[in-house]
Amino acid sequence: MQITDQVYSLDCTRQSHVYAISQKDGTVLIDTSMPGASKAIAGELRAQGKDKVLAILLTHHDVDHTGNAAALQDEFSAPVYISATDMPYLTGDKHREKLKRLIGALVKVSAPKDLRPLPEGELFGITVVPTPGHTPGHTCFFFDDVLFAGDLMSSHGGMLQHSRPLMTWNMPDVIGSVASVKSCGAKWVCPGHGAPVQVDANTVWP
């Protein structure tokens, strides 16, 4: 799905989205979906001419967002970035909490070999926006009037919703993080789950 001239949602990852940002020198990926989808992701990127991957940016450590990061790094030799706060959960140096600890035990995800902390400010012209709550180091990204929301928000029937409480590290932080991104000027909100939402004067934020 083409969202803007430079932003594309991969059709092969509709349950947990992977987004591609076309840059002058190549492509930046946002998230990597559930494990087992790396071949489909790589195939679609090649079919779309987006297979010069500059970097992979992860919104947070959950397995349905980090599941193919290591395999895609091996495929495209691209560095993978995640917040310094969430990085230990991906590397296994910290245990996930609550239900996510069980999911992490059942669904094994390898950490990429070249895993880097997200910087402050910008990376590849993409604004890095700390939005803790869903996980301790959850991060949104902003580019080309598009807010990549990860699991800070989802959408259902064209409506934006908060991160689900059952899967959330700190709900008050989620509410505060959503409030902090409302004024970013996004014309699109692209969540990890649910269809991208075009923002207008009638859009109701959670």
C-alpha positions as CSV (number, residue, x, y, z in Angstrom):
1,M,0.0,0.0,0.0
2,Q,1.4,3.3,-1.0
3,I,0.8,5.9,1.7
4,T,2.9,8.9,0.5
5,D,5.4,9.3,-2.3
6,Q,8.1,7.9,0.0
7,V,6.2,5.7,2.4
8,Y,4.9,2.2,1.6
9,S,3.3,-0.5,3.8
10,L,4.3,-4.0,2.8
11,D,1.4,-6.1,1.7
12,C,2.9,-9.3,3.0
13,T,2.8,-8.1,6.6
14,R,-0.7,-6.9,7.2
15,Q,-1.2,-8.4,10.7
16,S,1.9,-6.7,12.1
17,H,3.0,-4.1,9.6
18,V,6.4,-3.4,8.1
19,Y,6.8,0.0,6.6
20,A,9.3,1.1,4.0
21,I,10.6,4.6,3.6
22,S,12.2,5.4,0.3
23,Q,15.3,7.6,0.6
24,K,17.6,9.1,-2.0
25,D,20.2,6.4,-1.3
26,G,18.0,3.4,-0.4
27,T,15.2,2.2,1.9
28,V,14.7,2.4,5.6
29,L,12.4,-0.2,7.2
30,I,10.2,0.4,10.2
31,D,9.7,-2.9,12.2
32,T,10.0,-6.4,10.9
33,S,6.8,-8.3,11.8
34,M,6.4,-11.8,13.3
35,P,9.2,-14.4,12.9
36,G,9.1,-16.4,9.6
37,A,8.2,-13.6,7.3
38,S,11.8,-12.6,6.2
39,K,11.6,-14.3,2.8
40,A,8.2,-12.7,2.0
41,I,9.5,-9.3,3.1
42,A,12.7,-9.5,1.1
43,G,10.8,-10.7,-2.0
44,E,8.3,-7.8,-1.8
45,L,11.1,-5.3,-1.4
46,R,12.9,-6.7,-4.4
47,A,9.7,-6.7,-6.5
48,Q,9.1,-3.0,-5.5
49,G,12.7,-2.0,-6.2
50,K,13.2,-1.2,-2.5
51,D,15.9,-3.8,-1.7
52,K,18.8,-1.4,-1.0
53,V,18.1,-1.4,2.7
54,L,20.0,1.3,4.6
55,A,18.7,0.5,8.1
56,I,16.0,-1.2,10.1
57,L,14.4,0.9,12.8
58,L,12.5,-1.0,15.6
59,T,9.7,0.8,17.5
60,H,10.1,-1.7,20.5
61,H,11.2,-5.1,21.6
62,D,8.1,-7.2,21.1
63,V,8.5,-10.3,19.0
64,D,5.9,-9.3,16.4
65,H,8.0,-6.3,15.6
66,T,11.5,-7.7,16.0
67,G,10.8,-11.2,14.6
68,N,12.7,-10.8,11.3
69,A,15.3,-8.2,12.2
70,A,18.2,-10.6,12.4
71,A,17.3,-12.4,9.2
72,L,16.7,-9.2,7.3
73,Q,20.0,-7.9,8.5
74,D,21.7,-11.0,7.2
75,E,19.9,-10.6,3.9
76,F,20.6,-6.9,3.3
77,S,23.6,-6.2,5.6
78,A,21.8,-3.3,7.2
79,P,22.2,-2.1,10.8
80,V,19.3,-2.5,13.2
81,Y,18.4,0.3,15.6
82,I,16.3,0.1,18.8
83,S,16.1,2.3,21.9
84,A,18.8,1.7,24.4
85,T,16.1,1.0,27.0
86,D,14.4,-1.7,25.0
87,M,17.7,-3.2,23.6
88,P,18.3,-5.6,26.6
89,Y,14.9,-7.2,26.2
90,L,15.8,-8.1,22.6
91,T,19.3,-9.3,23.4
92,G,18.0,-11.4,26.3
93,D,19.8,-9.5,29.0
94,K,16.5,-8.5,30.6
95,H,13.3,-10.6,30.8
96,R,10.1,-9.3,29.4
97,E,7.3,-8.9,31.9
98,K,3.9,-10.4,32.4
99,L,2.3,-12.2,29.4
100,K,5.2,-11.0,27.2
101,R,7.6,-13.2,29.2
102,L,5.6,-16.3,28.2
103,I,5.3,-15.2,24.6
104,G,9.0,-14.6,24.5
105,A,9.7,-18.0,25.8
106,L,7.4,-19.6,23.2
107,V,8.4,-17.4,20.2
108,K,12.2,-17.3,20.0
109,V,13.7,-14.2,18.3
110,S,17.4,-13.9,17.6
111,A,19.1,-10.6,18.2
112,P,20.7,-9.0,15.2
113,K,24.5,-9.1,15.3
114,D,24.8,-5.3,14.4
115,L,22.3,-3.9,16.9
116,R,22.7,-0.2,17.7
117,P,20.9,2.3,20.1
118,L,18.7,4.9,18.5
119,P,20.2,8.3,18.7
120,E,18.4,11.4,19.9
121,G,17.0,13.7,17.2
122,E,17.1,12.3,13.7
123,L,18.4,9.3,11.8
124,F,18.3,9.1,8.0
125,G,16.1,12.2,8.1
126,I,13.6,10.5,10.3
127,T,12.7,12.1,13.6
128,V,13.1,9.7,16.6
129,V,10.3,10.3,19.1
130,P,10.6,8.6,22.5
131,T,7.1,7.3,23.5
132,P,7.4,5.1,26.6
133,G,4.4,3.2,27.8
134,H,3.7,0.1,25.7
135,T,7.3,-0.9,26.6
136,P,9.8,1.0,28.6
137,G,11.7,2.2,25.6
138,H,8.9,2.3,23.0
139,T,9.8,4.8,20.1
140,C,7.7,6.4,17.4
141,F,9.2,7.8,14.2
142,F,8.1,10.8,12.1
143,F,8.8,11.3,8.4
144,D,7.0,13.0,5.5
145,D,4.0,13.9,7.7
146,V,3.7,10.3,8.7
147,L,3.8,9.1,12.3
148,F,4.9,5.5,12.6
149,A,3.2,4.6,15.9
150,G,4.3,1.1,16.6
151,D,2.1,-0.2,19.4
152,L,1.6,3.1,21.1
153,M,-1.7,3.1,19.1
154,S,-3.6,0.7,16.9
155,S,-6.5,1.3,14.6
156,H,-9.8,-0.4,14.2
157,G,-12.5,0.7,11.7
158,G,-10.6,3.8,11.0
159,M,-10.4,4.8,14.7
160,L,-7.2,5.2,16.7
161,Q,-7.0,3.3,20.0
162,H,-4.6,3.2,22.9
163,S,-2.2,0.3,23.3
164,R,-4.1,-2.7,24.8
165,P,-3.7,-2.6,28.6
166,L,-3.1,-6.4,28.8
167,M,0.1,-6.0,26.7
168,T,1.2,-2.6,28.1
169,W,4.0,-2.0,30.5
170,N,2.7,1.3,31.9
171,M,-0.7,2.7,30.8
172,P,-0.4,6.2,32.3
173,D,2.8,6.6,30.2
174,V,1.0,5.4,27.1
175,I,-1.7,8.1,27.7
176,G,1.1,10.7,28.2
177,S,3.0,9.6,25.1
178,V,-0.1,9.7,22.9
179,A,-0.8,13.3,24.2
180,S,2.8,14.2,23.3
181,V,2.5,13.2,19.6
182,K,-0.9,14.7,18.9
183,S,0.6,18.0,18.0
184,C,3.4,16.6,15.7
185,G,1.4,17.6,12.6
186,A,0.9,14.1,11.2
187,K,-1.3,13.6,8.2
188,W,-1.1,9.9,8.6
189,V,-0.7,7.6,11.6
190,C,0.7,4.2,10.7
191,P,0.3,1.8,13.6
192,G,1.8,-1.7,13.9
193,H,-1.7,-3.2,13.9
194,G,-4.7,-2.0,12.0
195,A,-4.9,0.1,8.8
196,P,-3.0,3.4,8.5
197,V,-5.3,6.3,9.4
198,Q,-5.4,9.6,7.5
199,V,-5.6,12.4,9.9
200,D,-8.0,15.3,9.4
201,A,-10.0,17.7,11.6
202,N,-12.5,14.9,12.5
203,T,-9.9,12.4,13.6
204,V,-10.4,11.4,17.2
205,W,-7.2,10.6,19.1
206,P,-7.4,8.1,21.9
